[in-house]
């Protein structure tokens, strides 16, 4: 099972940050950040939120990769539904514009 530290490391690497860069963004020392990634330091909620915000990943993704995947999947389905609704609305508005042009004889 992958640890929180390993998922933090993956998120850091995805951003192309070194441990020193990440530590600087979090306002902590490089050794302190290294201990977070290796699991030598227990994280409190505020530090986890800070890392999540800094690395632009959901907290759930850092805590449990499977939970994040399920959340992302549900979110993706909701976004697809919203996109379909917006496309239908755009098509209705296009039809109205065409009808208005026809009424004006343009």
Beta strands, then each sheet from edge to edge (+ up, - down):
end
